[in-house]
Structures are given as structure tokens and as C-alpha cells.
């Protein structure tokens, strides 16, 4: 499923290609934590519309070399990928934690993006839900703002290890049971699609081998975004759930206030219903 290429600075960038190989390209930005393999959960829906999914694995996850946090840096990596693949224009889909990176790519190359779909993605948590940031989160964000990125990553890694370290080394059955216990109440989309649940959990296990990717994601969008959302010129469809406890509507409203060409589409259900279940309708629209 995965291919790894070398970026201009020598780093490795992993990506997955799924869906229809000769179809219109859609760049799929995976959630947090995950790798490009998460695209397998929505690949059949893309194939049904004749779409080609190209899913880069962000730095720190899978075989992609970890790098300094930042939305803009990830956008630059993504554009190197599409250039190496010979893609001209493409659509973007940001899933959960991948949404900010999709928007950053749109801001960096507005003339190449044909459509943008953001599914249940965060805005700046420091502005939308500051109460979810603990003391260590704030310390890490302050360190990054002051330029001490290495120490900021160390603090974030410790938080990630505390939250997810107990999942490492579990058997497949034990891991599945632990994931079920961690899911918010009402989160049932994957349970209703057991084969896709297995693909999701296999990718999640791979993504949390270390905390580096999640730490980098969090430092990229929890507070200070390094992209100007006014530079996003392509219309953006914001898709959010009416009962999503992981990406409340406040995040959509924060994004909509900063995106001059955006509309909000609220669907019934929780996080999985939006990031995975609503993908078929988005692919059909693309």
C-alpha cells in the first residue's frame, strides 16, 4: 500500500495510493494519530466515484521523517509529492486532524486546488476550546513559540506516551477492546462497519508506535497557525456532525469566520459518521 519518496532536503515522505488509479486525484489528509493508510477506510467510496486517493503520511508517522511542526511545512512537502507524481490540479479532503493541513495546502497553491472538503477538523483549540489544554500542553506551546521546538516536542511526546503508551504491545484483540473503551459515548460508525474498523485500528496501531507524529500535529494546530486562511481561494465545504464530541461545531464556526468562501454542512451523528460515513457524499460531489 505504501510508497516512500525522497524530498529535496533528503527526508523521506511516505504515501498511500488507493481508489481508481487513473481517476481524478484527491489528496487525503489523515486524522490524528494516523498514517496515509487511514485512507483505506474510505477507499471503496472513492473508487465508486472513479477517484484516485493520494494519502501522504505526515512527518513523524509511519516511515515519514519527523520534522519541525508547522502547517506550512507540511503543505510544502505535499506539493513536492504531487509534483513528483506529475499531478496538475487536484481536490483536497481533510479528515479530522488532517483538515488544517489540507487548508494549508490550499493556501500554498490556490491555482491548483479544484475543491476542498474538511470533515470534522479542529480550529485553534486555544481559541475554540481553551479549557481542554492542560498545563503541559500550554508549556509545550509556549516553548515552541519561543523557538525551543526540541523541548516542546519532548513535552508533547511525554503526554502522548502517557495517553497511548499502554496500547503499544497489546495483542490485536486486546488493542480492539482498549480502543472501544476509549471511544466517546455514541461513537459507533466503525462498529457498524467491522471490516473498515479493522483497517482503521491496524493503521492506528502503526501510527502510535511513537508519539512523534501526534506531537507534531498538536504543535501545528493547537494554538498558533502559520498559514493565512484568507489565502484559501477555493470554496471550502465544512462537514460537521450534530453530535460530535471530538470536533464540536465551534471549530467549524471558527474556520468559517476565517474562510471567505466556505459553507457549513451539518450531518446527523458523531465523529465517525462525519469523517468516514459522510465521505461518500463528498466524493460524489467532487
C-alpha positions as CSV (number, residue, x, y, z in Angstrom):
1,X,0.0,0.0,0.0
2,X,2.8,2.4,0.9
3,X,5.4,4.1,-1.2
4,X,8.3,6.2,0.1
5,X,9.9,9.0,-1.8
6,X,12.8,11.3,-1.0
7,X,12.1,15.0,-0.6
8,X,14.5,17.7,-1.8
9,X,16.1,18.1,1.7
10,X,16.7,14.3,2.0
11,X,13.8,13.5,4.2
12,X,11.5,10.5,3.5
13,X,7.8,11.0,2.8
14,X,5.5,8.0,2.8
15,X,2.2,8.0,0.9
16,X,-0.5,5.6,0.0
17,X,-2.4,5.4,-3.3
18,X,-5.9,3.9,-3.3
19,X,-9.1,4.2,-5.2
20,X,-9.2,4.4,-9.0
21,X,-5.6,4.6,-10.3
22,X,-6.5,6.6,-13.4
23,X,-9.2,8.8,-11.8
24,X,-9.3,12.4,-10.8
25,X,-6.7,12.9,-7.9
26,X,-7.9,13.7,-4.4
27,X,-5.3,14.3,-1.7
28,X,-6.5,12.7,1.5
29,X,-5.1,14.2,4.8
30,X,-5.4,11.6,7.5
31,X,-6.5,12.2,11.1
32,X,-4.5,12.4,14.3
33,X,-3.0,10.0,15.1
34,X,-2.9,8.0,11.8
35,X,-0.9,7.5,8.6
36,X,-1.9,7.6,5.0
37,X,-3.2,4.1,5.4
38,X,-6.3,5.5,7.1
39,X,-7.4,6.3,3.5
40,X,-8.3,2.6,3.3
41,X,-11.4,3.3,5.3
42,X,-12.8,5.5,2.6
43,X,-11.1,3.9,-0.4
44,X,-14.2,2.0,-1.7
45,X,-16.3,5.2,-1.5
46,X,-13.6,6.9,-3.6
47,X,-13.4,4.0,-6.1
48,X,-17.2,4.1,-6.6
49,X,-16.8,7.7,-7.9
50,X,-13.8,6.9,-10.0
51,X,-11.5,9.0,-7.8
52,X,-7.8,8.4,-7.1
53,X,-6.8,8.8,-3.5
54,X,-3.3,10.0,-2.7
55,X,-2.7,10.0,1.0
56,X,0.6,11.4,2.4
57,X,1.7,10.3,5.8
58,X,2.7,13.3,7.8
59,X,6.2,13.7,9.4
60,X,6.7,11.6,12.5
61,X,4.2,8.9,11.4
62,X,5.0,5.7,9.6
63,X,8.1,6.0,7.5
64,X,7.9,9.8,7.1
65,X,10.8,11.5,8.7
66,X,9.8,13.7,11.6
67,X,10.4,17.5,11.0
68,X,9.7,20.8,12.8
69,X,6.0,21.4,13.5
70,X,4.0,23.6,11.1
71,X,1.1,23.6,8.7
72,X,3.0,25.4,6.0
73,X,5.9,23.0,6.1
74,X,3.5,20.1,5.6
75,X,1.9,21.9,2.7
76,X,5.4,22.3,1.1
77,X,6.0,18.5,1.5
78,X,2.6,17.8,-0.1
79,X,3.4,20.0,-3.1
80,X,6.7,18.2,-3.6
81,X,4.8,14.9,-3.6
82,X,2.2,16.0,-6.2
83,X,5.0,17.4,-8.4
84,X,6.9,14.1,-8.2
85,X,3.7,12.3,-9.1
86,X,3.1,14.6,-12.0
87,X,-0.3,15.8,-10.8
88,X,-1.6,19.2,-12.0
89,X,-4.9,20.1,-10.4
90,X,-6.3,18.1,-7.5
91,X,-9.0,18.1,-4.9
92,X,-8.4,18.1,-1.1
93,X,-10.1,16.2,1.7
94,X,-9.0,16.9,5.3
95,X,-10.2,14.3,7.8
96,X,-10.3,15.3,11.4
97,X,-6.8,16.3,12.4
98,X,-5.9,16.5,8.7
99,X,-8.1,19.4,8.0
100,X,-5.7,22.2,8.9
101,X,-3.0,20.6,6.7
102,X,-5.4,20.4,3.8
103,X,-6.3,24.1,4.2
104,X,-2.6,25.0,4.4
105,X,-2.0,23.2,1.1
106,X,-4.9,25.1,-0.5
107,X,-3.4,28.4,0.8
108,X,0.0,27.5,-0.7
109,X,-1.3,26.5,-4.2
110,X,-4.7,28.2,-4.7
111,X,-4.4,27.9,-8.5
112,X,-4.0,24.1,-8.4
113,X,-6.8,23.1,-6.0
114,X,-10.2,22.3,-7.6
115,X,-12.2,21.6,-4.4
116,X,-11.7,21.4,-0.6
117,X,-13.7,19.3,1.8
118,X,-12.9,19.5,5.6
119,X,-14.6,16.8,7.7
120,X,-14.8,17.3,11.5
121,X,-11.5,19.1,11.8
122,X,-10.1,21.4,14.5
123,X,-9.7,25.1,14.5
124,X,-7.3,26.6,17.0
125,X,-8.1,24.8,20.3
126,X,-6.6,27.8,22.2
127,X,-9.4,29.9,20.9
128,X,-12.3,27.4,20.4
129,X,-11.9,25.2,23.5
130,X,-9.1,26.6,25.6
131,X,-10.3,24.6,28.6
132,X,-9.1,21.3,27.0
133,X,-5.4,22.5,27.1
134,X,-3.6,21.3,30.2
135,X,-0.7,22.9,31.8
136,X,1.8,20.7,29.9
137,X,0.1,21.5,26.6
138,X,0.4,25.2,27.3
139,X,4.0,24.8,28.3
140,X,4.8,22.9,25.1
141,X,3.1,25.6,23.0
142,X,4.9,28.4,24.8
143,X,8.2,26.6,24.3
144,X,7.5,26.2,20.6
145,X,6.5,29.9,20.3
146,X,9.8,30.8,22.0
147,X,11.8,28.8,19.4
148,X,12.6,25.8,21.6
149,X,10.9,23.2,19.4
150,X,13.0,20.3,20.6
151,X,11.9,20.8,24.2
152,X,8.3,21.4,23.1
153,X,8.3,18.1,21.2
154,X,9.8,16.4,24.3
155,X,7.0,17.7,26.5
156,X,4.3,16.7,23.9
157,X,5.9,13.2,23.4
158,X,5.7,12.6,27.2
159,X,2.0,13.5,27.1
160,X,1.4,11.2,24.1
161,X,3.3,8.3,25.8
162,X,1.2,8.7,28.9
163,X,-2.1,8.7,26.9
164,X,-1.3,6.0,24.3
165,X,1.8,4.1,25.6
166,X,-0.4,1.4,27.3
167,X,-1.8,0.5,23.8
168,X,1.6,-0.5,22.5
169,X,2.5,-4.1,22.6
170,X,-1.1,-5.3,23.1
171,X,-2.4,-8.2,21.0
172,X,-4.9,-7.3,18.2
173,X,-7.8,-8.4,20.4
174,X,-6.6,-6.5,23.4
175,X,-6.0,-3.4,21.3
176,X,-9.5,-3.5,19.9
177,X,-11.0,-3.8,23.3
178,X,-8.9,-0.9,24.6
179,X,-10.0,1.3,21.7
180,X,-13.6,0.5,22.4
181,X,-13.2,1.6,26.0
182,X,-11.6,4.9,24.9
183,X,-14.3,5.8,22.3
184,X,-16.6,8.6,23.3
185,X,-20.2,7.6,24.1
186,X,-22.3,7.3,20.9
187,X,-19.3,6.7,18.7
188,X,-20.5,3.7,16.7
189,X,-19.8,4.1,13.0
190,X,-16.8,1.8,12.9
191,X,-18.7,-0.8,15.0
192,X,-21.3,-0.8,12.2
193,X,-18.6,-1.4,9.6
194,X,-16.4,-4.2,11.1
195,X,-14.1,-4.7,8.1
196,X,-13.3,-0.9,8.0
197,X,-12.9,-0.9,11.8
198,X,-10.2,-3.5,11.4
199,X,-8.4,-1.3,8.8
200,X,-8.7,1.8,11.0
201,X,-7.3,0.1,14.0
202,X,-4.5,-1.5,12.1
203,X,-3.5,1.9,10.9
204,X,-3.9,3.5,14.3
205,X,-1.6,0.9,15.9
206,X,1.0,1.7,13.3
207,X,0.7,5.4,13.9
208,X,1.2,5.3,17.6
209,X,4.5,3.3,17.6
210,X,5.9,6.6,18.7
211,X,4.3,9.8,19.8
212,X,6.3,12.0,17.4
213,X,3.6,12.4,14.7
214,X,0.9,13.3,17.1
215,X,3.2,15.7,19.0
216,X,4.0,17.5,15.7
217,X,0.3,17.6,14.7
218,X,-0.7,19.1,18.1
219,X,2.1,21.7,18.0
220,X,1.0,22.6,14.4
221,X,-2.7,23.4,15.2
222,X,-3.5,23.6,18.9
223,X,-2.7,27.3,19.0
224,X,-0.6,29.3,16.6
225,X,-1.3,28.6,12.9
226,X,1.4,29.6,10.5
227,X,-0.8,30.0,7.5
228,X,-3.2,32.8,6.4
229,X,-6.6,31.3,5.8
230,X,-7.6,34.3,3.7
231,X,-5.2,32.9,1.1
232,X,-7.6,29.9,0.6
233,X,-9.4,31.0,-2.6
234,X,-11.1,27.7,-3.5
235,X,-14.6,27.2,-2.0
236,X,-14.5,25.0,1.1
237,X,-17.2,22.7,2.3
238,X,-17.1,22.2,6.1
239,X,-18.8,19.0,7.1
240,X,-19.5,18.5,10.8
241,X,-21.7,16.3,13.0
242,X,-24.6,17.4,15.2
243,X,-23.4,15.0,18.0
244,X,-19.7,15.0,17.5
245,X,-17.9,15.2,20.9
246,X,-14.4,15.3,19.2
247,X,-14.9,18.2,16.8
248,X,-17.8,20.4,18.0
249,X,-19.5,22.9,15.8
250,X,-17.4,25.7,17.5
251,X,-14.4,24.5,15.4
252,X,-16.5,24.8,12.2
253,X,-17.6,28.3,13.2
254,X,-14.0,29.4,13.9
255,X,-12.9,28.2,10.5
256,X,-15.9,29.6,8.6
257,X,-15.2,33.0,10.1
258,X,-11.7,32.9,8.6
259,X,-12.5,31.3,5.2
260,X,-14.1,33.8,2.8
261,X,-15.5,31.1,0.5
262,X,-16.9,28.4,2.8
263,X,-20.2,26.8,3.7
264,X,-21.1,24.6,6.7
265,X,-22.9,21.3,6.2
266,X,-24.1,19.7,9.4
267,X,-24.9,15.9,9.2
268,X,-26.5,13.7,11.8
269,X,-24.2,11.7,14.0
270,X,-20.8,11.6,15.8
271,X,-17.2,11.8,14.7
272,X,-17.1,8.5,12.7
273,X,-20.3,9.4,10.9
274,X,-18.6,12.6,9.6
275,X,-15.0,11.7,8.9
276,X,-15.9,8.3,7.3
277,X,-19.6,8.0,6.8
278,X,-20.0,11.3,5.0
279,X,-17.0,10.7,2.7
280,X,-19.2,9.0,0.1
281,X,-21.3,12.1,-0.4
282,X,-18.2,14.3,-0.5
283,X,-16.6,12.1,-3.1
284,X,-19.7,12.2,-5.2
285,X,-19.7,16.0,-5.1
286,X,-16.0,16.1,-6.1
